[in-house]
Amino acid sequence: MHAMRKAIILSFIFLISFILFSADRPEKWAVPMKLDGVPNFHKVTDNLYRSEQPTAEGMKNVEKMGIKTVINLRNFHSDKDKLSGTGLLNEELDVNTWHIEDEDVVKFIKIVRKKENGPFLVHCQHGADRTGVMCAIFRIIEQGWTKEDAIKEMTDGGYGFHSMWINIINYVKKVDIDKIKKELEKKTD
């Protein structure tokens, strides 16, 4: 009986926490989703999803839900083995958490602008910091968000942003959006 009471109380606390968390979450922020093998999984837009490093099973599951391209932001790590046996397209961007480059942002935005290769899943190791900055810049450039709103979602959106990476916040605050947009307009080979 004591175990049953404890289970009921814990369930109630979980439900209340979920309701409170959901009530405070702005509607325009990425929507949390559950998918086996894809931790920290969220829908940013109909064409862009974000997550932590998926497992091989997770890669198969994202393909089943219609995602066509996986964008890996991790340096020193490839998804090729996890993508084996899938038809997913693989994009690898070696992004350094400690030093975000405009060039990385431009490459990312150019990839997600190729709608015929979407929907896209972008990930890094934790799905928080490198993924967060790419999604923040995407929000600013592609959706017209303010830098402040994009930073707020990145740091408080429940993705696990690590506060030690203050350089990422500073990057978003200081990035020259007009310069990025001009780079995006340039023709590529």
Contact map, one row per residue, 1 for C-alpha under 8 A:
111110000000000000000000000000000000000000000000000000000000000000000000000000000000000000000000000000000000000000000000000000000000000000000000000000000000000000000000000000000000000000000
111111000000000000000000000000000000000000000000000000000000000000000000000000000000000000000000000000000000000000000000000000000000000000000000000000000000000000000000000000000000000000000
111111100000000000000000000000000000000000000000000000000000000000000000000000000000000000000000000000000000000000000000000000000000000000000000000000000000000000000000000000000000000000000
111111110000000000000000000000000000000000000000000000000000000000000000000000000000000000000000000000000000000000000000000000000000000000000000000000000000000000000000000000000000000000000
111111111000000000000000000000000000000000000000000000000000000000000000000000000000000000000000000000000000000000000000000000000000000000000000000000000000000000000000000000000000000000000
011111111100000000000000000000000000000000000000000000000000000000000000000000000000000000000000000000000000000000000000000000000000000000000000000000000000000000000000000000000000000000000
001111111110000000000000000000000000000000000000000000000000000000000000000000000000000000000000000000000000000000000000000000000000000000000000000000000000000000000000000000000000000000000
000111111111000000000000000000000000000000000000000000000000000000000000000000000000000000000000000000000000000000000000000000000000000000000000000000000000000000000000000000000000000000000
000011111111100000000000000000000000000000000000000000000000000000000000000000000000000000000000000000000000000000000000000000000000000000000000000000000000000000000000000000000000000000000
000001111111110000000000000000000000000000000000000000000000000000000000000000000000000000000000000000000000000000000000000000000000000000000000000000000000000000000000000000000000000000000
000000111111111000000000000000000000000000000000000000000000000000000000000000000000000000000000000000000000000000000000000000000000000000000000000000000000000000000000000000000000000000000
000000011111111100000000000000000000000000000000000000000000000000000000000000000000000000000000000000000000000000000000000000000000000000000000000000000000000000000000000000000000000000000
000000001111111110000000000000000000000000000000000000000000000000000000000000000000000000000000000000000000000000000000000000000000000000000000000000000000000000000000000000000000000000000
000000000111111111000000000000000000000000000000000000000000000000000000000000000000000000000000000000000000000000000000000000000000000000000000000000000000000000000000000000000000000000000
000000000011111111100000000000000000000000000000000000000000000000000000000000000000000000000000000000000000000000000000000000000000000000000000000000000000000000000000000000000000000000000
000000000001111111110000000000000000000000000000000000000000000000000000000000000000000000000000000000000000000000000000000000000000000000000000000000000000000000000000000000000000000000000
000000000000111111111000000000000000000000000000000000000000000000000000000000000000000000000000000000000000000000000000000000000000000000000000000000000000000000000000000000000000000000000
000000000000011111111100000000000000000000000000000000000000000000000000000000000000000000000000000000000000000000000000000000000000000000000000000000000000000000000000000000000000000000000
000000000000001111111110000000000000000000000000000000000000000000000000000000000000000000000000000000000000000000000000000000000000000000000000000000000000000000000000000000000000000000000
000000000000000111111111000000000000000000000000000000000000000000000000000000000000000000000000000000000000000000000000000000000000000000000000000000000000000000000000000000000000000000000
000000000000000011111111100000000000000000000000000000000000000000000000000000000000000000000000000000000000000000000000000000000000000000000000000000000000000000000000000000000000000000000
000000000000000001111111100000000000000000000000000000000000000000000000000000000000000000000000000000000000000000000000000000000000000000000000000000000000000000000000000000000000000000000
000000000000000000111111110000000000000000000000000000000000000000000000000000000000000000000000000000000000000000000000000000000000000000000000000000000000000000000000000000000000000000000
000000000000000000011111110000000000000000000000000000000000000000000000000000000000000000000000000000000000000000000000000000000000000000000000000000000000000000000000000000000000000000000
000000000000000000001111111010000000000000000000000000000000000000000000000000000000000000000000000000000000000000000000000000000000000000000000000000000000100000000000000000000000000000000
000000000000000000000011111110000000000000000000000000000000000000000000000000000000000000000000000000000000000000000000000000000000000000000000000000000000000000000000000000000000000000000
000000000000000000000000111110000000000000000000000000000000000000000000000000000000000000000000000000000000000000000000000000000000000000000000000000000000000000000000000000000000000000000
000000000000000000000000011111000000000000000000000000000000000000000000000000000000000000000000000000000000000000000000000000000000000000000000000000000000000000000000000000000000000000000
000000000000000000000000111111100000000000010000000000000000000000000000000000000000000000000000000000000000000000000000000000000000000000000000000000001000100000000000000000000000000000000
000000000000000000000000000111110000000001111000000000000000000000000000000000000000000000000000000000000000000000000000000000000000000000000000000000000000100000000000000000000000000000000
000000000000000000000000000011111000000001110000000000000000000000000000000000000000000000000000000000000000000000000000000000000000000000000000000000000000000000000000000000000000000000000
000000000000000000000000000001111100000111100000000000000000000000000000000000000000000000000000000000000000000000000000000000000000000000000000000000000000000000000000000000000000000000000
000000000000000000000000000000111110000111100000000000000000000000000000000000000000000000000000000000000000000000000000000000000000000000000000000000000000000000000000000000000000000000000
000000000000000000000000000000011111011010000000000000000000000000000000000000000000000000000000000000000000000000000000000000000000000000000000000000000000000000000000000000000000000000000
000000000000000000000000000000001111111010000000000000000100110000000000000000000000000000000000000000000000000000000000000000000000000000000000000000000000000000000000000000000000000000000
000000000000000000000000000000000111111000000000000000001100100000000000000000000000000000000000000000000000000000000000000000000000000000000000000000000000000000000000000000000000000000000
000000000000000000000000000000000011111000000000000001111110100000000000000000000000000000000000000000000000000000000000000000000000000000000000000000000000000000000000000000000000000000000
000000000000000000000000000000000111111110000000001111100110000000000000000000000000000000000000000000000000000000000000000000000000000000000000000000000000000000000000000000000000000000000
000000000000000000000000000000000111111110000000001111000000000000000000000000000000000000000000000000000000000000000000000000000000000000000000000000000000000000000000000000000000000000000
000000000000000000000000000000011000011111000000011100000000000000000000000000000000000000000000000000000000000000000000000001100000000000000000000000000000001000000000000000000000000000000
000000000000000000000000000000011110011111100000111100000000000000000000000000000000000000000000000000000000000000000000000000000000000000000000000000000000000000000000000000000000000000000
000000000000000000000000000001111000000111110000111000000000000000000000000000000000000000000000000000000000000000000000000000000000000000000000000000000000000000000000000000000000000000000
000000000000000000000000000001111000000011111101110000000000000000000000000000000000000000000000000000000000000000000000000000000000000000000000000000000000000000000000000000000000000000000
000000000000000000000000000011100000000001111111110000000000000000000000000000000000000000000000000000000000000000000000000000000000001000000000000000000000000000000000000000000000000000000
000000000000000000000000000001000000000000111111100000000000000000000000000000000000000000000000000000000000000000000000000000000000000000000000000000000000000000000000000000000000000000000
000000000000000000000000000000000000000000111111100000000000000000000000000000000000000000000000000000000000000000000010000000000000000000000000000000000000000000000000000000000000000000000
000000000000000000000000000000000000000000011111100000000000000000000000000000000000000000000000000000000000000000100111000000000000000000000000000000000000000000000000000000000000000000000
000000000000000000000000000000000000000000111111110000000000000000000000000000000000000000000000000000000000000100000111110000000000000000000000000000000000000000000000000000000000000000000
000000000000000000000000000000000000000011111111111000000000000000000000000000000000000000000000000000000000000000000011110000000000000000000000000000000000000000000000000000000000000000000
000000000000000000000000000000000000000111110001111100000000000000000000000000000000000000000000000000000000000000000000111000100010000000000000000000000000000000000000000000000000000000000
000000000000000000000000000000000000011111000000111111000000000000000000000000000000000000000000000000000000000000000000111101110010000000000000000000000000000000000000000000000000000000000
000000000000000000000000000000000000011110000000011111000000000000000000000000000000000000000000000000000000000000000000001111110000000000000000000000000000000000000000000000000000000000000
000000000000000000000000000000000000011000000000001111100000000000000000000000000000000000000000000000000000000000000000001111100000000000000000000000000000000000000000000000000000000000000
000000000000000000000000000000000000111000000000001111111110000000000000000000000000000000000000000000000000000000000000001000000000000000000000000000000000000000000000000000000000000000000
000000000000000000000000000000000000110000000000000011111110000000000000000000000100000000000000000000000000000000000000000000000000000000000000000000000000000000000000000000000000000000000
000000000000000000000000000000000000100000000000000001111111000000000000000000001111000000000000000000000000000000000000000000000000000000000000000000000000000000000000000000000000000000000
000000000000000000000000000000000001100000000000000001111111100000000000000000000100000000000000000000000000000000000000000000000000000000000000000000000000000000000000000000000000000000000
000000000000000000000000000000000011110000000000000001111111110000000000000000000000000000000000000000000000000000000000000000000000000000000000000000000000000000000000000000000000000000000
000000000000000000000000000000000000110000000000000001111111111000000000000000000110010000000000000000000000000000000000000000000000000000000000000000000000000000000000000000000000000000000
000000000000000000000000000000000000000000000000000000011111111100000000000000000010010000000000000000000000000000000000000000000000000000000000000000000000000000000000000000000000000000000
000000000000000000000000000000000011100000000000000000001111111110000000000000000000000000000000000000000000000000000000000000000000000000000000000000000000000000000000000000000000000000000
000000000000000000000000000000000010000000000000000000000111111111100000000000000000000000000000000000000000000000000000000000000000000000000000000000000000000000000000000000000000000000000
000000000000000000000000000000000000000000000000000000000011111111110000000000000000011100000000000000000000000000000000000000000000000000000000000000000000000000000000000000000000000000000
000000000000000000000000000000000000000000000000000000000001111111100000000000000000000000000000000000000000000000000000000000000000000000000000000000000000000000000000000000000000000000000
000000000000000000000000000000000000000000000000000000000000111111100000000000000000000000000000000000000000000000000000000000000000000000000000000000000000000000000000000000000000000000000
000000000000000000000000000000000000000000000000000000000000011111110000000000000000000000000000000000000000000000000010000000000000000000000000000000000000000000000000000000000000000000000
000000000000000000000000000000000000000000000000000000000000011111111100000000000000000100000000000000000000000000000111100000000000000000000000000000000000000000000000000000000000000000000
000000000000000000000000000000000000000000000000000000000000001001111100000000000000001110000000000000000000000000001111000000000000000000000000000000000000000000000000000000000000000000000
000000000000000000000000000000000000000000000000000000000000000000111110000000000000000111100000000000000000000000001111100000000000000000000000000000000000000000000000000000000000000000000
000000000000000000000000000000000000000000000000000000000000000000111111000000000000000111100000000000000000000000000001111000000000000000000000000000000000000000000000000000000000000000000
000000000000000000000000000000000000000000000000000000000000000000001111100000000000000001111000000000000000000000000001111000000000000000000000000000000000000000000000000000000000000000000
000000000000000000000000000000000000000000000000000000000000000000000111110001100000000001111100000000000000000000000000011100000000000000000000000000000000000000000000000000000000000000000
000000000000000000000000000000000000000000000000000000000000000000000011111000000000000000011110000000000000000000000000011100000110000000000000000000000000000000000000000000000000000000000
000000000000000000000000000000000000000000000000000000000000000000000001111111000000000000011111000000000000000000000000001110000000000000000000000000000000000000000000000000000000000000000
000000000000000000000000000000000000000000000000000000000000000000000000111111000000000000001111000000000000000000000000000000000000000000000000000000000000000000000000000000000000000000000
000000000000000000000000000000000000000000000000000000000000000000000000011111000000000000000100000000000000000000000000000000000000000000000000000000000000000000000000000000000000000000000
000000000000000000000000000000000000000000000000000000000000000000000000011111100000000000000000000000000000000000000000000000000000000000000000000000000000000000000000000000000000000000000
000000000000000000000000000000000000000000000000000000000000000000000001011111111000000000010000000000000000000000000000000000000000000000000000000000000000000000000000000000000000000000000
000000000000000000000000000000000000000000000000000000000000000000000001000011111110000001000000000000000000000000000000000000000000000000000000000000000000000000000000000000000000000000000
000000000000000000000000000000000000000000000000000000000000000000000000000001111111000001000000000000000000000000000000000000000000000000000000000000000000000000000000000000000000000000000
000000000000000000000000000000000000000000000000000000010000000000000000000001111111000000000000000000000000000000000000000000000000000000000000000000000000000000000000000000000000000000000
000000000000000000000000000000000000000000000000000000111010000000000000000000111111000000000000000000000000000000000000000000000000000000000000000000000000000000000000000000000000000000000
000000000000000000000000000000000000000000000000000000010011000000000000000000111111111101000000000000000000000000000000000000000000000000000000000000000000000000000000000000000000000000000
000000000000000000000000000000000000000000000000000000010000000000000000000000011111110000000000000000000000000000000000000000000000000000000000000000000000000000000000000000000000000000000
000000000000000000000000000000000000000000000000000000000000000000000000000000000011111000000000000000000000000000000000000000000000000000000000000000000000000000000000000000000000000000000
000000000000000000000000000000000000000000000000000000000011001000000000000000000011111100000000000000000000000000000000000000000000000000000000000000000000000000000000000000000000000000000
000000000000000000000000000000000000000000000000000000000000001000010000000000000010111110000000000000000000000000000000000000000000000000000000000000000000000000000000000000000000000000000
000000000000000000000000000000000000000000000000000000000000001000111100000000000010011111000000000000000000000000000000000000000000000000000000000000000000000000000000000000000000000000000
000000000000000000000000000000000000000000000000000000000000000000011100000000000000001111100000000000000000000000001000000000000000000000000000000000000000000000000000000000000000000000000
000000000000000000000000000000000000000000000000000000000000000000001111000000110010000111110000000000000000000000000000000000000000000000000000000000000000000000000000000000000000000000000
000000000000000000000000000000000000000000000000000000000000000000001111000000000000000011111000000000000000000000000000000000000000000000000000000000000000000000000000000000000000000000000
000000000000000000000000000000000000000000000000000000000000000000000011110001000000000001111100000000000000000000000000000000000000000000000000000000000000000000000000000000000000000000000
000000000000000000000000000000000000000000000000000000000000000000000011111000000000000000111110000000010011000000000000000000000000000000000000000000000000000000000000000000000000000000000
000000000000000000000000000000000000000000000000000000000000000000000001111100000000000000011111000000010000000000000000000000000000000000000000000000000000000000000000000000000000000000000
000000000000000000000000000000000000000000000000000000000000000000000000111000000000000000001111101110010000000000000000000000000100000000000000000000000000000000000000000000000000000000000
000000000000000000000000000000000000000000000000000000000000000000000000011000000000000000000111111100000000000000000000000000000100000000000000000000000000000000000000000000000000000000000
000000000000000000000000000000000000000000000000000000000000000000000000000000000000000000000011111100000000000000000000000000001100000000000000000000000000000000001001000000000000000000000
000000000000000000000000000000000000000000000000000000000000000000000000000000000000000000000001111100000000000000000000000000000000000000000000000000000000000000001011000000000000000000000
000000000000000000000000000000000000000000000000000000000000000000000000000000000000000000000011111110000000000000000000000000000000000000000000000000000000000000000011000000000000000000000
000000000000000000000000000000000000000000000000000000000000000000000000000000000000000000000011111111010000000000000000000000000000000000000000000000000000000000000001001000000000000000000
000000000000000000000000000000000000000000000000000000000000000000000000000000000000000000000010001111111000000000000000000000000000000000000000000000000000000000000000000000000000000000000
000000000000000000000000000000000000000000000000000000000000000000000000000000000000000000000000000111111100000000000000000000000000000000000000000000000000000000000000000000100001000000000
000000000000000000000000000000000000000000000000000000000000000000000000000000000000000000000000000011111110000000000000000000000000000000000000000000000000000000000000000000000000000000000
000000000000000000000000000000000000000000000000000000000000000000000000000000000000000000001110000111111111000000000000000000000000000000000000000000000000000000000000000000000000000000000
000000000000000000000000000000000000000000000000000000000000000000000000000000000000000000000000000011111111100000000000000000000000010010000000000000000000000000000000000000000001000000000
000000000000000000000000000000000000000000000000000000000000000000000000000000000000000000000000000001111111110000000000000000000000000000000000000000000000000000000000000000000001001100000
000000000000000000000000000000000000000000000000000000000000000000000000000000000000000000001000000000111111111000000000000000000000000000000000000000000000000000000000000000000000000000000
000000000000000000000000000000000000000000000000000000000000000000000000000000000000000000001000000000011111111100000000000000000000010000000000000000000000000000000000000000000000000000000
000000000000000000000000000000000000000000000000000000000000000000000000000000000000000000000000000000001111111110000000000000000000000001000000000000000000000000000000000000000000000100000
000000000000000000000000000000000000000000000000000000000000000000000000000000000000000000000000000000000111111111000000000000000000000000000000000000000000000000000000000000000000000100000
000000000000000000000000000000000000000000000000000000000000000000000000000000000000000000000000000000000011111111000000000000000000000000000000000000000000000000000000000000000000000000000
000000000000000000000000000000000000000000000001000000000000000000000000000000000000000000000000000000000001111111101101000000000000000000000000000000000000000000000000000000000000000000000
000000000000000000000000000000000000000000000000000000000000000000000000000000000000000000000000000000000000111111100000000000000000000000000000000000000000000000000000000000000000000000000
000000000000000000000000000000000000000000000000000000000000000000000000000000000000000000000000000000000000011111111100000000000000000000000000000000000000000000000000000000000000000000000
000000000000000000000000000000000000000000000010000000000000000000000000000000000000000000000000000000000000000111111110000000000000000000000000000000000000000000000000000000000000000000000
000000000000000000000000000000000000000000000000000000000000000000000000000000000000000000000000000000000000000001111100000000000000000000000000000000000000000000000000000000000000000000000
000000000000000000000000000000000000000000000000000000000000000000011000000000000000000010000000000000000000000101111111000000000000000000000000000000000000000000000000000000000000000000000
000000000000000000000000000000000000000000000011000000000000000000111000000000000000000000000000000000000000000101111111000000000000000000000000000000000000000000000000000000000000000000000
000000000000000000000000000000000000000000000111100000000000000001111000000000000000000000000000000000000000000000101111100000000000000000000000000000000000000000000000000000000000000000000
000000000000000000000000000000000000000000000011100000000000000000111110000000000000000000000000000000000000000100001111110000000000000000000000000000000000000000000000000000000000000000000
000000000000000000000000000000000000000000000001111000000000000000101110000000000000000000000000000000000000000000000011111000000000000000000000000000000000000000000000000000000000000000000
000000000000000000000000000000000000000000000001111000000000000000000111100000000000000000000000000000000000000000000001111100000010000000000000000000000000000000000000000000000000000000000
000000000000000000000000000000000000000000000000011111000000000000000111110000000000000000000000000000000000000000000000111111100110000000000000000000000000000000000000000000000000000000000
000000000000000000000000000000000000000000000000001110000000000000000001110000000000000000000000000000000000000000000000011111111110000000000000000000000000000000000000000000000000000000000
000000000000000000000000000000000000000000000000000110000000000000000000010000000000000000000000000000000000000000000000001111100000000000000000000000000000000000000000000000000000000000000
000000000000000000000000000000000000000100000000001110000000000000000000000000000000000000000000000000000000000000000000001111111000000000000000000000000000000100000000000000000000000000000
000000000000000000000000000000000000000100000000011110000000000000000000000000000000000000000000000000000000000000000000001111111111000000000000000000000000001100000000000000000000000000000
000000000000000000000000000000000000000000000000001100000000000000000000000000000000000000000000000000000000000000000000000101111111000000000000000000000100001111000000000000000000000000000
000000000000000000000000000000000000000000000000000000000000000000000000000000000000000000000000100000000000000000000000000101111111100000000000000000000100000111001001000000000000000000000
000000000000000000000000000000000000000000000000000000000000000000000000100000000000000000000011100000000000000000000000001100111111110000000000000000000000000000000000000000000000000000000
000000000000000000000000000000000000000000000000011000000000000000000000100000000000000000000000000000000000000000000000011100111111111000000000000000000000000000000000000000000000000000000
000000000000000000000000000000000000000000000000000000000000000000000000000000000000000000000000000000000000000000000000000000111111111100000000000000000110001010000000000000000000000000000
000000000000000000000000000000000000000000000000000000000000000000000000000000000000000000000000000000000000000000000000000000001111111110000000000000000100000000000001100100000000000000000
000000000000000000000000000000000000000000000000000000000000000000000000000000000000000000000000000000001001000000000000000000000111111111000000000000000000000000000000000000000000000000000
000000000000000000000000000000000000000000010000000000000000000000000000000000000000000000000000000000000000000000000000000000000011111111100000000000000100000000000000000000000000000000000
000000000000000000000000000000000000000000000000000000000000000000000000000000000000000000000000000000000000000000000000000000000001111111110000001001101100000000000000000100000000000000000
000000000000000000000000000000000000000000000000000000000000000000000000000000000000000000000000000000001000000000000000000000000000111111111000000001000000000000000000000100000000000000000
000000000000000000000000000000000000000000000000000000000000000000000000000000000000000000000000000000000000100000000000000000000000011111111110000000000000000000000000000000000000000000000
000000000000000000000000000000000000000000000000000000000000000000000000000000000000000000000000000000000000000000000000000000000000001111111111100001000000000000000000000000000000000000000
000000000000000000000000000000000000000000000000000000000000000000000000000000000000000000000000000000000000000000000000000000000000000111111111111001000000000000000000000000000000000000000
000000000000000000000000000000000000000000000000000000000000000000000000000000000000000000000000000000000000000000000000000000000000000011111111100000000000000000000000000000001000100000000
000000000000000000000000000000000000000000000000000000000000000000000000000000000000000000000000000000000000000000000000000000000000000001111111000000000000000000000000000000000000000000000
000000000000000000000000000000000000000000000000000000000000000000000000000000000000000000000000000000000000000000000000000000000000000001111111100000000000000000000000000000000000000000000
000000000000000000000000000000000000000000000000000000000000000000000000000000000000000000000000000000000000000000000000000000000000000000111111110000000000000000000000000000000000000000000
000000000000000000000000000000000000000000000000000000000000000000000000000000000000000000000000000000000000000000000000000000000000000000111011111011000000000000000000000000000000000000000
000000000000000000000000000000000000000000000000000000000000000000000000000000000000000000000000000000000000000000000000000000000000000000010001111111000000000000000000000000000000000000000
000000000000000000000000000000000000000000000000000000000000000000000000000000000000000000000000000000000000000000000000000000000000000100010000111111100000000000000000000110000000000000000
000000000000000000000000000000000000000000000000000000000000000000000000000000000000000000000000000000000000000000000000000000000000000000000000011111110000000000000000000010000000000000000
000000000000000000000000000000000000000000000000000000000000000000000000000000000000000000000000000000000000000000000000000000000000000000000000111111111000000000000000000000000000000000000
000000000000000000000000000000000000000000000000000000000000000000000000000000000000000000000000000000000000000000000000000000000000000110110000111111111100000000000000000000000000000000000
000000000000000000000000000000000000000000000000000000000000000000000000000000000000000000000000000000000000000000000000000000000000000100000000001111111110000000000000100100000000000000000
000000000000000000000000000000000000000000000000000000000000000000000000000000000000000000000000000000000000000000000000000000000000000000000000000111111111100000000000000000000000000000000
000000000000000000000000000010000000000000000000000000000000000000000000000000000000000000000000000000000000000000000000000000000000000100000000000011111111100000000000000000000000000000000
000000000000000000000000000000000000000000000000000000000000000000000000000000000000000000000000000000000000000000000000000000011001101100000000000001111111101010000000000000000000000000000
000000000000000000000000000000000000000000000000000000000000000000000000000000000000000000000000000000000000000000000000000000000001000000000000000000111111111110100000000000000000000000000
000000000000000000000000000000000000000000000000000000000000000000000000000000000000000000000000000000000000000000000000000000000000000000000000000000011111111010000000000000000000000000000
000000000000000000000000100011000000000000000000000000000000000000000000000000000000000000000000000000000000000000000000000000000000000000000000000000011111111100000000000000000000000000000
000000000000000000000000000000000000000000000000000000000000000000000000000000000000000000000000000000000000000000000000000000000000000000000000000000000011111110000000000000000000000000000
000000000000000000000000000000000000000100000000000000000000000000000000000000000000000000000000000000000000000000000000000000110001000000000000000000000111111110000000000000000000000000000
000000000000000000000000000000000000000000000000000000000000000000000000000000000000000000000000000000000000000000000000000001111000000000000000000000000010111111000000000000000000000000000
000000000000000000000000000000000000000000000000000000000000000000000000000000000000000000000000000000000000000000000000000000011001000000000000000000000111011111100000000000000000000000000
000000000000000000000000000000000000000000000000000000000000000000000000000000000000000000000000000000000000000000000000000000011000000000000000000000000000000111111000000000000000000000000
000000000000000000000000000000000000000000000000000000000000000000000000000000000000000000000000000000000000000000000000000000000000000000000000000000000010000011111100000000000000000000000
000000000000000000000000000000000000000000000000000000000000000000000000000000000000000000000000000000000000000000000000000000000000000000000000000000000000000001111100000000000000000000000
000000000000000000000000000000000000000000000000000000000000000000000000000000000000000000000000110000000000000000000000000000001000000000000000000000000000000001111111100000000000000000000
000000000000000000000000000000000000000000000000000000000000000000000000000000000000000000000000000000000000000000000000000000000000000000000000000000000000000000111111110000000000000000000
000000000000000000000000000000000000000000000000000000000000000000000000000000000000000000000000011000000000000000000000000000000000000000000000000000000000000000001111111000000000000000000
000000000000000000000000000000000000000000000000000000000000000000000000000000000000000000000000111100000000000000000000000000001000100000000000000000000000000000001111111100000000000000000
000000000000000000000000000000000000000000000000000000000000000000000000000000000000000000000000000000000000000000000000000000000000100000000000000000100000000000001111111110000000000000000
000000000000000000000000000000000000000000000000000000000000000000000000000000000000000000000000000000000000000000000000000000000000000000000000000000000000000000000111111111000000000000000
000000000000000000000000000000000000000000000000000000000000000000000000000000000000000000000000000100000000000000000000000000000000000000000000000000000000000000000011111111100000000000000
000000000000000000000000000000000000000000000000000000000000000000000000000000000000000000000000000000000000000000000000000000000000100110000000001000100000000000000001111111100000000000000
000000000000000000000000000000000000000000000000000000000000000000000000000000000000000000000000000000000000000000000000000000000000000000000000001100000000000000000000111111100000000000000
000000000000000000000000000000000000000000000000000000000000000000000000000000000000000000000000000000000000000000000000000000000000000000000000000000000000000000000000011111110000000000000
000000000000000000000000000000000000000000000000000000000000000000000000000000000000000000000000000001000000000000000000000000000000000000000000000000000000000000000000001111111000000000000
000000000000000000000000000000000000000000000000000000000000000000000000000000000000000000000000000000000000000000000000000000000000000000000000000000000000000000000000000001111111000000000
000000000000000000000000000000000000000000000000000000000000000000000000000000000000000000000000000000000000000000000000000000000000000000001000000000000000000000000000000000111111100000000
000000000000000000000000000000000000000000000000000000000000000000000000000000000000000000000000000000000000000000000000000000000000000000000000000000000000000000000000000000011111110000000
000000000000000000000000000000000000000000000000000000000000000000000000000000000000000000000000000000000000000000000000000000000000000000000000000000000000000000000000000000011111111000000
000000000000000000000000000000000000000000000000000000000000000000000000000000000000000000000000000001001100000000000000000000000000000000000000000000000000000000000000000000011111111100000
000000000000000000000000000000000000000000000000000000000000000000000000000000000000000000000000000000000000000000000000000000000000000000001000000000000000000000000000000000001111111110000
000000000000000000000000000000000000000000000000000000000000000000000000000000000000000000000000000000000000000000000000000000000000000000000000000000000000000000000000000000000111111111000
000000000000000000000000000000000000000000000000000000000000000000000000000000000000000000000000000000000100000000000000000000000000000000000000000000000000000000000000000000000011111111000
000000000000000000000000000000000000000000000000000000000000000000000000000000000000000000000000000000000100110000000000000000000000000000000000000000000000000000000000000000000001111111000
000000000000000000000000000000000000000000000000000000000000000000000000000000000000000000000000000000000000000000000000000000000000000000000000000000000000000000000000000000000000111111100
000000000000000000000000000000000000000000000000000000000000000000000000000000000000000000000000000000000000000000000000000000000000000000000000000000000000000000000000000000000000011111110
000000000000000000000000000000000000000000000000000000000000000000000000000000000000000000000000000000000000000000000000000000000000000000000000000000000000000000000000000000000000000011111
000000000000000000000000000000000000000000000000000000000000000000000000000000000000000000000000000000000000000000000000000000000000000000000000000000000000000000000000000000000000000001111
000000000000000000000000000000000000000000000000000000000000000000000000000000000000000000000000000000000000000000000000000000000000000000000000000000000000000000000000000000000000000000111
